[in-house]
Amino acid sequence: MRFREHRVVGDILELAGRYRDAGADELVFYDITASPEGRSVDRAWVSAVARLLDIPFCVAGGIAGVADAEAVLAAGADKVSVNSPALQRPALIDELARRFGTQCVVVGMDSRLTDGGYRVQLHTGDATRTRDGGRATLDWVREVQERGAGEIVLNCMAADGVRSGYDIAQLRTVRECCSVPLVASGGAGNAAHFAAAFNEAQVDAALAASVFHSGELSIATLKSWLRTQHIEVRP
Amino acid sequence: MSDADVVIIDSGGANLASLRYALERLGARSLVSADPQVIAAAPRLLLPGVGAAADAMDRLRADGLAGTMRGLRQPLLGICLGMQLLYEHSEEGGVPCLGLVAGTVRRIPAAPGRSVPHMGWNTCRSLRSDPLFAGINDTDYFYFVHSYAAAVSACSCAAVDYGAPLCALMRSGNLCGVQFHPERSGHAGARVLRNFLEQ
């Protein structure tokens, strides 16, 4: 779920409850403008969501230190996801893993193919501030695992929002050097795209936003179709 | 001392809220405590745990709880790391644990097609019937998040298959434990918690 500050808590709860009932296995809440604006997420909604949900959820956006993460986890989130702040100060991952355990620490990365190969990008929540993150994606994937990341969400930017399918080639390349859970992100437009991510890139999970928000694909339809493809999913 | 239905033993984890909210959804009154007297007097106890075994054991010893827990007779449910702490030893940090149940907790080996941490929804295979799994079927899914696990042993009541059969539900006298997170496992998890509260 991507939202900005003006989205009221009631809307978030309504959406969260709807996805819970529809059979989502996990929800990720992105406050995508948090890092570019140099603020951490407003936490009032986190405990409201934690009260409501009986499935795991992750909070992403603006978590730059142990105190930020502690507040979000204490409010009832299961995991925190760090992206730009980890690129700017990689020791953040070690600190979070040591304090909360690797299973709480998700590293999100926005990656795209450049002339110099796959590169991670900074501050992708604000197009005017997006810039190169100073690292090759594969180097960053290896480094974050050594530092204690318990999960990697790879958002393939060229595919994001286009709904023409996950970037299977990039996901496969990353999978080869990723032994922690790998979550595909960016590009889901139909049920077959999810199956391709599981079957061709061996990802552990697939994340999608707009294809569900738009109502184009329901989680129930997706799951029953995946079952016909012999991909095991929770009912 | 308190009118709580269940006392949650505070082993220092940052995330006790999700468990408290799950109990709230079931209408149960819970109290978080690290006070040996409150814990000894509780009608039933939950030992949660998110983080590392060594930190949690340090915290339990510092609060004088390791000894208290050996003398408990009321039902106690360990969740995830909380279950692992009931065993004798954990490879995580190479620490002795509470030693209330025989066995060692070991790291899950990563392999192609098997990411570690084991993170996600799995079914459990029943090994013998247990009141905690009343109304639960082998087709129910539970949410797991862990890098370490106990192997299936004499006290195991259900297993989760992840490379090898791992202990998903154990019982030894008044002590029981689940490797998954019932507070984040939808209706099936709520049923397990309710079964525990009615035990």
Chai-1 contact restraints between the chains, C-beta under 6 A:
chainA,res_idxA,chainB,res_idxB,connection_type,confidence,min_distance_angstrom,max_distance_angstrom,comment,restraint_id
A,D25,B,W121,contact,1.0,0.0,6.0,A-B,restraint_1
A,A50,B,A17,contact,1.0,0.0,6.0,A-B,restraint_2
A,A50,B,S18,contact,1.0,0.0,6.0,A-B,restraint_3
A,A50,B,Y21,contact,1.0,0.0,6.0,A-B,restraint_4
A,R51,B,Y21,contact,1.0,0.0,6.0,A-B,restraint_5
A,D54,B,G186,contact,1.0,0.0,6.0,A-B,restraint_6
A,I55,B,G186,contact,1.0,0.0,6.0,A-B,restraint_7
A,P56,B,Y143,contact,1.0,0.0,6.0,A-B,restraint_8
A,P56,B,R184,contact,1.0,0.0,6.0,A-B,restraint_9
A,E70,B,A14,contact,1.0,0.0,6.0,A-B,restraint_10
A,L73,B,A14,contact,1.0,0.0,6.0,A-B,restraint_11
A,L73,B,N15,contact,1.0,0.0,6.0,A-B,restraint_12
A,A74,B,A14,contact,1.0,0.0,6.0,A-B,restraint_13
A,G76,B,A17,contact,1.0,0.0,6.0,A-B,restraint_14
A,G76,B,S18,contact,1.0,0.0,6.0,A-B,restraint_15
A,F100,B,A14,contact,1.0,0.0,6.0,A-B,restraint_16
A,G101,B,V50,contact,1.0,0.0,6.0,A-B,restraint_17
A,G101,B,G51,contact,1.0,0.0,6.0,A-B,restraint_18
A,G101,B,A52,contact,1.0,0.0,6.0,A-B,restraint_19
A,Q103,B,P117,contact,1.0,0.0,6.0,A-B,restraint_20
A,Q103,B,V145,contact,1.0,0.0,6.0,A-B,restraint_21
A,G150,B,P117,contact,1.0,0.0,6.0,A-B,restraint_22
A,S179,B,A110,contact,1.0,0.0,6.0,A-B,restraint_23
A,V180,B,S115,contact,1.0,0.0,6.0,A-B,restraint_24
A,P181,B,S115,contact,1.0,0.0,6.0,A-B,restraint_25
A,P181,B,M119,contact,1.0,0.0,6.0,A-B,restraint_26
A,D204,B,S115,contact,1.0,0.0,6.0,A-B,restraint_27
A,R234,B,W121,contact,1.0,0.0,6.0,A-B,restraint_28
A,R234,B,Y141,contact,1.0,0.0,6.0,A-B,restraint_29
